[in-house]
């Protein structure tokens, strides 16, 4: 009996001593012209990779071999070999690329060109522009459906979410949302798009089949002025239970019940929280905090912030490699 208890205790200690995460976190530093590489186990910066001017949007290829970075002031997308930890090639992107979406097969990039009011479509293997789609004024946030058939882009000044058919490369629908939409994401089942509105202080939940807003979610935080609550980054969990919204200068991430659309809680993170990324198991959520120059690490099951990690200057985007 004592031996059994000892074995059980030893197993618990071993479990507690096991690495919490093996992933690698990549953070674009908008004013630092660099990408910070953070080890998911030690939660320490292990490398700083120099990139082009004003890096913002960042995304990994499906196989995890390449990291794509929008270098906005260089009007290009740079490609980092994650094993070599250096820039190895450049893709055309159109002017002032800010965010992008990557097709599920990794072969096509859809890039928002803020200055030209365009989405540029790029063949990744050939490093060639396939075409452009005219959208509203100041396109920024982008997302692609799980089946790769639909791309959405938010136009800040037009206050619209545009739906683009990837087969025809034409707009299939436009949805009016609140002022200054900044980011969008599809739910895992592809049935909804969640789009944030920075000045409107809201999130619009859009039904993909009808292109109709089915819910408008707003936020109230005790002691925080409404004009400081500026929704930007948004992520929904694969199981469809939770959504997380970065609230900018409010320095909080809102946790939303994705079934009832009710706000469950607010998590205090760093200053001017901007973008969000899950790890592969969705046990952690990483946030970029542009004014405090750090990232926050959220334990998703516990809904608790467990760590802040100092990175570069004005962290903007974040991607996680398993």
Helices and strands as residue ranges (DSSP letters): H 2-17, E 24-29, E 34-39, E 44-50, E 55-60, E 66-71, G 72-74, E 76-81, E 86-92, E 97-102, E 108-113, E 118-123, E 128-134, E 139-144, E 150-155, E 160-165, E 170-176, E 181-186, E 192-197, E 202-207, E 212-218, G 226-228, E 234-236, E 242-246, E 252-257, E 263-268, E 273-278, E 284-289, E 294-299, E 304-310, E 315-321
